[in-house]
Amino acid sequence: MVNDGISYETVRKVLGHDSPNAIRHYARLDIQMLRNCALACPAPSGTLHQFLKGGRI
């Protein structure tokens, strides 16, 4: 169900588990699904940008 986009909370309730950790032992994460959800990382700026360019801070 989780791999079909249903939240862990919903799956937990449907299966009748009390603990949020109850489904961890058999739930598997789909790496591609995680990649699709990842946020783009902004380009470094300010002090970090200066540091990465080898400049002094």
N, C-alpha and C positions, 0 to 999 in steps of 0.2 A: 504494500500500500504506500509506504514512504517513497519508494522509487516511482510511483505514479503521481507524486506531487501532494499526497495527503500528509498533513503535519503530524509530527510525533505525538503531539497532544491529542489529536483526534484518534489516531491509531491506538494510543494507550487507553482512551475511554471506550472505544469500540471493543477492545479485547478485555476490558474489565480490570485493568491493572490500576492499583492505587498509587504506586510509586512511579515517578517520571523515569527512573532508571530501569524499570522492569523490562523494557523492550530492547535494551542495549545489547544483550547477549545474542540476539538473533537478527537484529537490524543491521543491514550492510549499506554502507555509503557507496554511491555511484560517483566515481571520481569525475567523470565527464559532467555529471549533473552539478557537482560542486564548481567546476570550472565555469559552467554557464551562469552560475550565481555570483561569481567573484566580481568585485568592483574593480574598475580600472584604477591603477595607481597614478596619482598626479605626478607631473614632473617636479623634481626637487627645486626648491627656490630658497632665497634668503641665505641664512647661515649654512644650511645643509648643502645647498648648491655650491657655495663658496668652498666649503670643506672638500666636497667631491672633486672639485677642479684643482685641488692641491693648494689652495690659498690658505692663508692664516685666518684664524677666527679671532 
